[in-house]
Structures are given as C-alpha cells and as structure tokens.
Amino acid sequence: MLYHALLLVSTLTVSFSFFLVYKVAVLEDDINKLRGDISNLKPHSKESPDGMITGMSRTWERSKQVASLNSQQQRQTEKDSQTLCSSTASSLRLKREQAGCSGGTVVQQSFLQLSANTKEQPFVRGNVTVIPWIVALHQGEAISSTGDRIIIQQEGFFIVFGQVLFQSPGTIMGHIVRSRGTDQRSTELLRCLQEMPQTNCANTCHTGGMVKLEREDELELVIPDRPQAQVSMDADSTFFGIIRLN
C-alpha cells in the first residue's frame, strides 16, 4: 500500500517537472519573438525623425528658392516700371519741345480781334453796310488785317466770331461773315439775325463757329440790305475776330 502511494507521488512529480520545463521553453520562445519584434521596431523609430527632418529641410530649401525668385521678379518689375516711366516722360518732353518749338523759336497762338472804330461811322458799299474796324488784339503770323478785312496767311482750322449791337428800332437786323478766296468767289460762313423792339431799341447779335480757311482767304463782317443800320461803335459791344487752332 505504501509502495503504491510513493509510486503515484513520484509519477506526479515527474509529470509536473515536464510540464514546468515545457512552460519555460514556451516562455523563452515568446521572449525571443518579443525581442525580435523590438529589434525590428528600433530602426523605424530611429529613421522617422531623420525622415521628418530631411523632408522639412527640403521644404525649407524650396521655400527659400521661391522667395528668392519672387524677390528677383519684383526687382525686375520695379526696374522695368522705372524704365517705362522714364521713357514715357522723355517721349512727352520731346513731343512738347517739338510742338512748342520750330527752328528754336516758340510758336505762338495766332489770333486777331477787331473792334469798331469809334472815330468813324458805318458806311454803305453796294447792298451791304460795312463797319470800320481797328485792331484791338493781335498775335502770331498766321493772320493779318487790311482795312475792314481779315487776311489768312497760313491755312488751317479757325474759330471765327462776330458781334454787333444794333440800335435800329422795329425791324429785323443781322449780319453775315463771309470769305473770299483767290478766285474772288464769296462764301457765306456765318449768319446772325435779331428782331429789334420798337422802344429801348438795343439788341446784340452774336455768332461764331469753326471753319477751314486757305492761305490768302479774306474775311469780312457786313450788314446786308440795311443801309440805314444804326450800330453801337463801343469796343465791348461790336467786334470781329478769329483764332487759329494749332
């Protein structure tokens, strides 16, 4: 009986020993696998910061290159703008010099204004009444005057104007501005009509316009078909003038 009991104890002890050895072997195998996994993870943990640093460095370098390129383009744009402004200013200055100078002489605006001659009275010539004039203002060589006419010395476009203060009662008064060329043909350029009152008879008739005239054209302001026309001879009331458009 005792023998059987000792035999059972011995068998259990040996079985338990084998079990412990098996567990130890399994545990060692698990530990080795765990070490292998840890070893595999270590290179990745070391390389990740380096990869991030390398990527950041490359991004920084690209940013510096882009900033440098933008700075160069901005400097070039400013330089081109300054060059264009300088060129434009020089061109405008040259045009002003060319427009304002001819052979080193400043070109003046040509104009002429005649005022009624207070020392004389209107006179009749044919079917028109002629107002005697005197030169009030004159500048330039493109226009001159002789007697009661304006003479064109240089062809071009002109602004012509005329005003007469009529004092004839109860009738329609007016004047015309006409030109006569080298062929002696007369051309009516401007016309003005004004109805006069019966009392306090004073009415101004004014006309003006732009015309093209040739060299040696002659202009005159006359009152047609009114031999008894009464006209104010004040310089600020009755005048005749022309301005050349450069």
Buried (B, 14 or more C-beta within 10 A) or exposed (E): EEEEEEEEEEEEEEEEEEEEEEEEEEEEEEEEEEEEEEEEEEEEEEEEEEEEEEEEEEEEEEEEEEEEEEEEEEEEEEEEEEEEEEEEEEEEEEEEEEEEEEEEEEBEEBBBBBBBBEEEEBEEEEEBBBBBBEEBEBBBEBBBBEEBBBBBBBBBEBBBBBBBBBBBBEBEBBBBBBBBBEEEEEEEBBEBEBEBEEEEBBBEBEBBEEBEBEEEBBBBBBBBEBEEBBBBBEBEBBBBBBBBEE
